[in-house]
Amino acid sequence: MISLRTCAYSHKKDIKTNFFRVVKLPDGTIKVDKYQNIKGRGAYLCKDKNIIELAKAKNSLARVLRSSVSKEIYDELLTLL
């Protein structure tokens, strides 16, 4: 059985390769997890420009990660598209 992940903004469910992962490290640092293997609290966003921009406007990752997320994280995701 394939485990599904959920987008922090759209709540779409899919396999994890179809999402970007952002992780909150134990020290509180927020990073984009390009290889999806960093340990920590993770949140997923669809690989879609519109979803990332809407999530940036509503700061959706902050709610899921329970921490403030800088706009630079969203900008980094947009450059990875």
Steps between C-alpha positions, in 0.01 A plus 500: 500500500633843403476760774349829389593851609270804524571849366505761778297741287273309263462185714552293184626148574770342283830313516783697656701538177228735372557745788769729634589431863583771751633387836535655844821373659520425874685832553206689342663573164275472194654350184389374161565125497598439136561127547219441752722329753573758773368404842255745654142618474413514131239674290423443133399739222391410148753565224277770354587870469145617582478278811836624629405864446163452673667315786749787531215753522326300775826375657364143501832339594514694829176337615616148417855542633382694806771760443551818302613439141684772309391606153844389373397135550207548261728685255746208511217259416405715202858485368493118521207476258 
